């Protein structure tokens, strides 16, 4: 186990002492293939991307709706791929199979399983932060707690159960989705920069 200065865990009460923050970079909604072809080269240049997905909430026990949105983020760009509108294009599948690009997220196994229902692909280069943080002595799980422990700020999860298949995503939904992917990248980068 690596030595570090991170708390093992954090309580809900302790979380309230952290300042709220969010992604403040460029957000691109990718809901047609022209936008997709324009934006993908910017992501392909990166070595580490934050990764997350969103699904329309289901209020029936045991039922999970199809993935509506894939988020990929750099340090200053978040792309929100509306796969309910464009599917999962071949070039995105290629990115998901590229071992040279780290895709860091939380509970990525579940995300990948649900994405494979939309389109089969071979996932390579995915890092699940829930397991990765254990090497740094962090026992908490959940993105909100990991963000506070590693990055020192709090994120909002208010938009989590909103309609991700709405015709237009609200500004609050866009910021929420971008933030979730972005903090995954930032957590991974901060942890891997520790010697």
N, C-alpha and C positions, 0 to 999 in steps of 0.2 A: 504494500500500500504506500502511496506517495504521501509525503508530509505536506501539509498546507495549513492555512489559517481559516478555513471555512467552518461554519457551524455544521454540526451533524444534521440538525433539524431545526425547524422554526414553527412556532405556534401561530394560530390565526390572530391572536391578540398582538403578538410581536410584529406580524405583517403590517398592521395598521400604523406602526411607527415609521414605515418607509414612505418616501415621497412617491407619488404616482408618476409614471413616465410611459412613453409610447414611441412608436416609430415616427420620425419626423422627416424622412426622406421622400423620394418620388414613389408614388404608387401608380402602377399601370394595371388597368383591368383588361385582361386578355379574353375578349369574347367573340373575336372573329379571327380567321386565319391570316389576314393581312397584318394585323397587330402582332400576332404570334410570330410570324416570320421576321418582323422588324425587331422584336424585343429579344428573341432567343439568343442571337449572337452576343448580346451583352451579358447574359448569364453564362454562356459557354466559356467566357474568359476567366471566370472565377474558379478558385480552387476549393472554396468552402461556401456552401449555400445553406441557409436556414430552410427547413422544410416543415410543412404542416398541411392538413386538409380540414375541410369543413363539410358537414352534411346537414341537410334539413333535419331538424329535430323530430324524433318520433316519441310520441307520448304513450305508446303501447309497450308494455313490458316485453323485453327480449327482442324487440324489432329495431333494426337499424336501417335507415334510408341510405340510398346510394350516395357516394361522394359527389358533392356539387362543385367543390372548389379545391384547387391545389395551390398552395402558396409557396413560392420560392423567393428568398430574400438574400441580397448582398448587404453590405454595410450601409448603402444609401439608396437602394432600389428594391422595391417589393413588387413582384408580379403575381397577380391574382388570376389564375387560369380557371375560367368558368367552364369546367368540363361538361356541365349539363348543357352547354351551348356548342362547344367545339370538340367534345370527346377528348381523347388523349392522342395527339398526333405522333407520328413516327419519330420525329425529332426529339420530342419529350421523352419517349421510351428510350431513345439512344442516350439521352442525358442520365436517365435513371439507371442505365447499365454501364455508365462510364466510371471505371475505378479511379480515374484521376480527379474526379470531383466528389468531395465529401458532401453528403446531404445529411445535416444534423437535425434531429427532431426528437419529439417525446412520444413514446408508444408507437414507433414507426412500424413495428410488426403488424399492428392492427390496421394502420393506414394502408400499408402495402397490400394486405389481404383484401381489403375492400376495393382498392384500385385495380387489383387483378381481376375482379369481377367485371370491370368495365373493359379492360384490355390486358391480355397476358403480356408480361415482360419479365426480364431477369434483373432483379434489384441488386446493384453492386454499389458499394461506397456509402451505404446508409449507416449512420451512427445513432443508436438509441441512447439519448442522454440519461434516461432512467437507469440504465446499466452503467454507462460511462462514468457518471458522477460517483459511483460506489468506490472507484479507485482513488478518489480524493477524500474519502471518509464521509461523504454526504449521504445521509440515509433518507432524507425527505424525497417525496416524489410529487409530481405535479408541476407544471410549468410555472405557476404563480410562486410557489415556494422556492423552486430552483432559481428563478430570476432574482428574488430577494437575497438568497444566500450567496449566489455567485456574483451578481451584478450590482447589488445594493440598492435596487429600487423595486417598486411594486407595479404590477400591471393589472388592468381591469379585465374581468372575464364576463362583463355584463352582456355582451353581444353573442355569447356562445350559443344560446338557444333561440336565435332569430332565424328567419327564413332565408337560407342561403340560395334558394332558387327564385327569389323575387326578380322581377323584370330588371330592376335597378338596385344595386347594392347601395345602402345609405353610406354617408361619410363615416358614421360611427362603425358600421360593419367593415368598411375598407380599412380603417385604422386598426381595428381589433385584429383582423386577419393578417395584415402586414406586420403588426407588432409580434404576434405569436411566432411567425417564421423568423423574423429578425432576431428576437431574443434567443432563439435556439442557436443561431449562428454565433451570436455574441458570447453565449455561455461556452460553446465549444472552443472558440478562439481564446477566450480568457483561460480556460483550463489547460489548453495545450501550450499556452505560452509560459506556463509555470515550470521552472526548472527545479 
